[in-house]
Amino acid sequence: MTTSPATHSDPTKAAPPPPPRAGDTWPDRLQAPLTYLVDRGERPVTYIPEPGHGEVRRTGLYAPYNVPIRNGRKVARDLSLDRQGFVLTRHDTAVVDFRDPQEIARVYYPEMESLVKAATGAARVHVFDHNLRVDGGVERAARDRSTPVRMVHNDYTAKSGPQRVRDLMGDEADALLQKRFAIVNVWRPIAGPVETAPLALADSRSIQPGDLVPLDLVYPDRTGEIYNAGFNPAHRWFAFPAMERHEAVLIKGYDSKTDGRARFTLHTAFDDPNSPSDAKPRRSIEVRTLAFFDA
């Protein structure tokens, strides 16, 4: 995937993140296993029960591949949503208790709409849901918690991206789909630093169309579609070590423009070989947004 060089006015470049901390022990790059789909010629399916009512079930064959993961903090100032598909930014939040869904809706949703609007240049941003994740521990069993996804994926496909607009925007959908729109997730630790299950993100320019495999997500009330990925040694992976609560990663999961800019961003949680033996479980929130443009 190719794209034109960014300029200094590129609206998809987030505010510069803070420099790496002195205690950061990550090297410039490390090796870690990431779980990919092994293509067996059949469409994979994931069955997702109601929270607290059983385990997620998957069809399809998956396997770990040891890949180099670059320290994204070293290049954070050069990243762009329209080139790589993800950016790291500093962003403070006024949320006191991320366990309170009403506070999240009242305080965090407007914050995220403003953040994504500023980062993308969108005319309008609509937050449509969020997910809290905990990497193990007692909280894992809570009804409003999920575990990190340790599987290379992208949250939307060429089909399901526009479908989310139709599902969510009612009578406005047809008009909105006539212009450019994007789906942007905002990922943040709600306690830091992140010591387990950090995110790895693949440079969108290293993804080939043939790498992407549609997967059905079967919920109790609907069926969605995401992309899994087959292994490609050309994938260029990045991670931001030891992220703190005042940092966020914006991830582009879909873009309706097909002019060479980033459209999909493969990502996954992974097991960091640098995690200390007494590491605290990762606790994070991801917010999903629709970003609508005037042209």
C-alpha positions as CSV (number, residue, x, y, z in Angstrom):
1,M,0.0,0.0,0.0
2,T,1.5,3.4,-1.0
3,T,0.6,6.9,-0.1
4,S,1.9,10.4,-0.7
5,P,4.4,11.9,1.7
6,A,2.8,13.8,4.7
7,T,3.3,17.5,5.1
8,H,3.7,19.5,8.3
9,S,0.0,20.4,8.1
10,D,-1.1,16.7,8.0
11,P,-4.1,16.7,10.3
12,T,-3.7,13.0,11.0
13,K,-0.5,13.5,12.9
14,A,-1.3,13.6,16.6
15,A,0.2,15.9,19.2
16,P,3.8,14.9,20.0
17,P,3.9,12.3,22.7
18,P,6.2,12.7,25.8
19,P,9.7,11.4,25.3
20,P,10.6,7.9,26.6
21,R,11.1,7.6,30.3
22,A,14.5,7.1,31.7
23,G,13.3,3.7,33.2
24,D,12.2,2.4,29.8
25,T,14.1,-0.9,29.3
26,W,12.8,-1.7,25.9
27,P,15.4,-2.0,23.2
28,D,15.0,-0.4,19.7
29,R,13.3,-3.7,18.7
30,L,12.6,-7.1,20.3
31,Q,11.3,-10.5,19.1
32,A,8.0,-11.7,20.3
33,P,5.3,-14.2,19.1
34,L,2.2,-12.9,17.5
35,T,-0.8,-15.1,16.8
36,Y,-1.9,-15.3,13.1
37,L,-4.6,-17.2,11.3
38,V,-3.3,-20.3,9.4
39,D,-5.4,-20.4,6.3
40,R,-7.2,-23.7,5.8
41,G,-9.5,-22.5,3.1
42,E,-12.5,-22.1,5.3
43,R,-14.0,-18.9,6.7
44,P,-13.2,-18.6,10.4
45,V,-16.0,-17.8,13.0
46,T,-15.8,-16.4,16.5
47,Y,-18.8,-16.9,18.8
48,I,-19.1,-14.3,21.5
49,P,-21.6,-14.9,24.4
50,E,-23.1,-12.3,26.6
51,P,-20.6,-11.0,29.1
52,G,-20.3,-13.3,32.0
53,H,-22.1,-16.2,30.2
54,G,-19.4,-18.6,29.0
55,E,-16.2,-18.4,27.0
56,V,-15.5,-17.1,23.5
57,R,-15.4,-20.0,21.0
58,R,-13.4,-19.9,17.7
59,T,-13.2,-22.0,14.6
60,G,-10.1,-21.8,12.4
61,L,-6.5,-22.7,13.0
62,Y,-4.1,-20.1,14.6
63,A,-0.4,-20.3,15.3
64,P,2.3,-18.0,16.8
65,Y,5.0,-16.5,14.6
66,N,8.0,-14.9,16.1
67,V,8.4,-11.4,14.7
68,P,10.5,-8.3,15.3
69,I,8.6,-5.5,17.1
70,R,10.0,-2.0,16.9
71,N,9.9,0.5,19.8
72,G,7.4,2.9,18.5
73,R,8.4,5.6,20.9
74,K,11.6,6.1,18.9
75,V,9.6,7.1,15.8
76,A,6.4,8.4,17.4
77,R,6.8,12.0,16.0
78,D,6.8,10.7,12.5
79,L,3.7,8.6,12.6
80,S,0.4,9.5,10.9
81,L,-3.1,8.0,10.8
82,D,-3.1,8.3,7.0
83,R,0.3,6.6,6.5
84,Q,0.9,4.0,9.2
85,G,-2.7,3.9,10.5
86,F,-1.9,4.7,14.1
87,V,-0.4,7.5,16.3
88,L,0.6,7.9,19.9
89,T,-0.5,11.1,21.7
90,R,-0.5,12.6,25.1
91,H,-4.0,13.2,26.4
92,D,-5.2,13.8,29.9
93,T,-8.7,12.8,30.9
94,A,-11.0,14.1,33.6
95,V,-12.5,10.7,34.2
96,V,-12.1,9.7,37.9
97,D,-13.6,6.2,37.8
98,F,-13.5,4.1,34.6
99,R,-15.7,1.5,36.3
100,D,-18.6,3.9,36.1
101,P,-20.3,3.6,32.7
102,Q,-22.3,6.8,33.2
103,E,-19.1,8.8,33.9
104,I,-17.5,7.3,30.8
105,A,-20.5,8.4,28.7
106,R,-20.8,11.8,30.3
107,V,-17.1,12.7,30.4
108,Y,-15.0,10.4,28.3
109,Y,-17.1,10.2,25.2
110,P,-17.0,14.0,24.6
111,E,-13.3,14.0,25.3
112,M,-12.7,11.3,22.7
113,E,-14.9,13.0,20.1
114,S,-12.8,16.2,20.5
115,L,-9.5,14.2,20.4
116,V,-10.4,12.3,17.2
117,K,-11.8,15.5,15.5
118,A,-8.6,17.4,16.2
119,A,-6.4,14.4,15.1
120,T,-8.2,13.7,11.8
121,G,-9.7,17.0,10.7
122,A,-13.2,15.4,10.6
123,A,-16.2,17.7,10.6
124,R,-18.1,15.4,13.0
125,V,-17.2,12.5,15.3
126,H,-19.6,10.1,16.9
127,V,-18.5,7.7,19.7
128,F,-20.6,4.6,19.4
129,D,-19.3,2.2,22.1
130,H,-16.4,1.3,24.4
131,N,-14.8,-1.8,25.8
132,L,-12.9,-2.3,29.1
133,R,-10.2,-5.0,29.2
134,V,-8.3,-6.6,32.0
135,D,-5.5,-9.1,31.5
136,G,-6.5,-11.8,34.0
137,G,-7.2,-11.5,37.7
138,V,-10.5,-11.2,39.6
139,E,-11.8,-8.4,37.4
140,R,-11.6,-10.6,34.3
141,A,-14.8,-12.3,35.5
142,A,-16.8,-9.1,35.8
143,R,-19.7,-8.6,33.5
144,D,-18.3,-5.4,32.0
145,R,-14.7,-6.6,31.4
146,S,-13.1,-8.5,28.5
147,T,-9.6,-9.9,28.1
148,P,-7.0,-8.5,25.7
149,V,-7.3,-10.0,22.2
150,R,-4.1,-12.0,21.4
151,M,-4.8,-12.5,17.7
152,V,-3.7,-10.4,14.8
153,H,-6.9,-8.6,13.5
154,N,-8.5,-5.4,12.3
155,D,-11.8,-4.5,13.8
156,Y,-13.7,-3.8,10.5
157,T,-13.7,-5.0,6.8
158,A,-14.5,-3.3,3.5
159,K,-18.1,-4.6,4.1
160,S,-18.6,-4.1,7.8
161,G,-17.2,-0.5,8.0
162,P,-20.1,1.0,6.0
163,Q,-22.6,-1.4,7.6
164,R,-21.8,0.1,11.0
165,V,-22.8,3.5,9.7
166,R,-26.1,2.0,8.5
167,D,-26.6,0.3,11.8
168,L,-25.9,3.3,13.9
169,M,-26.9,6.5,12.0
170,G,-30.4,5.7,11.0
171,D,-32.0,8.0,8.4
172,E,-28.7,10.0,8.1
173,A,-26.7,7.0,6.9
174,D,-27.3,7.2,3.2
175,A,-26.2,10.9,3.1
176,L,-23.2,10.3,5.3
177,L,-22.0,7.4,3.2
178,Q,-21.8,9.7,0.1
179,K,-18.8,11.4,1.6
180,R,-15.6,10.1,3.3
181,F,-15.8,8.6,6.7
182,A,-13.4,6.6,8.9
183,I,-13.6,4.5,12.0
184,V,-11.0,5.4,14.6
185,N,-10.5,3.6,17.9
186,V,-8.8,5.3,20.9
187,W,-6.9,2.9,23.2
188,R,-5.7,4.0,26.6
189,P,-4.5,2.2,29.8
190,I,-6.7,3.2,32.7
191,A,-3.8,2.4,35.1
192,G,-0.2,2.5,34.2
193,P,2.4,1.8,33.3
194,V,1.3,-1.1,31.1
195,E,3.4,-4.1,32.1
196,T,1.5,-7.0,30.5
197,A,-0.3,-7.5,27.1
198,P,0.8,-4.3,25.4
199,L,-0.5,-3.6,21.9
200,A,1.5,-4.3,18.7
201,L,0.4,-2.4,15.6
202,A,1.4,-3.1,12.0
203,D,2.3,-0.3,9.6
204,S,-0.6,-0.2,7.2
205,R,1.8,0.2,4.3
206,S,3.3,-3.2,5.0
207,I,-0.1,-5.0,4.7
208,Q,-1.1,-6.6,1.4
209,P,-4.8,-7.2,0.5
210,G,-4.2,-10.9,0.4
211,D,-3.1,-10.9,4.0
212,L,-6.6,-10.0,5.2
213,V,-9.2,-12.8,5.8
214,P,-12.8,-12.0,6.8
215,L,-14.0,-13.5,10.0
216,D,-17.6,-13.7,11.3
217,L,-18.2,-12.4,14.8
218,V,-21.4,-14.1,16.0
219,Y,-23.1,-12.3,18.9
220,P,-26.3,-13.3,20.5
221,D,-28.2,-10.5,18.7
222,R,-26.2,-9.9,15.5
223,T,-23.3,-11.0,13.3
224,G,-20.4,-8.7,12.6
225,E,-17.3,-9.1,10.4
226,I,-13.6,-8.3,11.1
227,Y,-10.4,-9.2,9.4
228,N,-8.0,-11.8,10.7
229,A,-4.6,-11.9,9.0
230,G,-2.4,-14.6,7.5
231,F,1.3,-14.3,8.3
232,N,3.4,-12.1,6.1
233,P,7.1,-11.6,7.1
234,A,6.9,-8.2,5.5
235,H,4.6,-6.8,8.2
236,R,6.3,-4.1,10.1
237,W,5.3,-4.1,13.8
238,F,5.5,-1.4,16.4
239,A,4.6,-1.1,20.1
240,F,4.7,1.7,22.7
241,P,6.3,0.3,25.9
242,A,5.1,1.2,29.4
243,M,2.2,3.4,28.3
244,E,0.7,5.5,31.0
245,R,-2.9,6.7,31.7
246,H,-2.2,10.1,30.2
247,E,-1.3,8.5,26.8
248,A,-3.5,7.2,24.1
249,V,-3.1,5.4,20.8
250,L,-5.5,6.3,17.9
251,I,-6.0,3.4,15.5
252,K,-7.7,3.6,12.1
253,G,-9.8,0.6,11.6
254,Y,-11.5,1.7,8.4
255,D,-11.3,4.5,5.8
256,S,-13.7,4.8,2.9
257,K,-11.1,6.6,0.8
258,T,-9.2,4.2,-1.5
259,D,-6.5,6.7,-2.7
260,G,-3.5,5.0,-1.1
261,R,-3.9,6.3,2.5
262,A,-4.1,3.8,5.4
263,R,-7.5,2.0,5.5
264,F,-7.0,-0.9,7.9
265,T,-4.5,-1.3,10.8
266,L,-3.7,-4.8,12.0
267,H,-3.1,-5.0,15.8
268,T,-3.0,-7.5,18.6
269,A,-2.0,-7.8,22.3
270,F,1.1,-9.8,22.9
271,D,3.2,-11.2,25.7
272,D,6.1,-8.9,26.3
273,P,9.3,-10.8,27.1
274,N,10.4,-7.7,29.1
275,S,7.4,-7.9,31.5
276,P,8.6,-8.2,35.1
277,S,7.7,-11.4,37.0
278,D,5.5,-9.4,39.4
279,A,3.9,-7.4,36.6
280,K,0.4,-5.9,37.2
281,P,-2.3,-7.0,34.8
282,R,-3.0,-4.5,32.0
283,R,-6.3,-2.6,32.4
284,S,-7.4,-0.5,29.4
285,I,-10.3,1.1,27.6
286,E,-10.9,1.3,23.9
287,V,-13.5,3.7,22.5
288,R,-14.8,3.3,18.9
289,T,-15.7,6.4,16.9
290,L,-17.2,7.3,13.5
291,A,-15.4,10.2,11.9
292,F,-17.3,12.0,9.1
293,F,-15.7,14.4,6.7
294,D,-17.1,17.2,4.5
295,A,-15.5,15.8,1.3
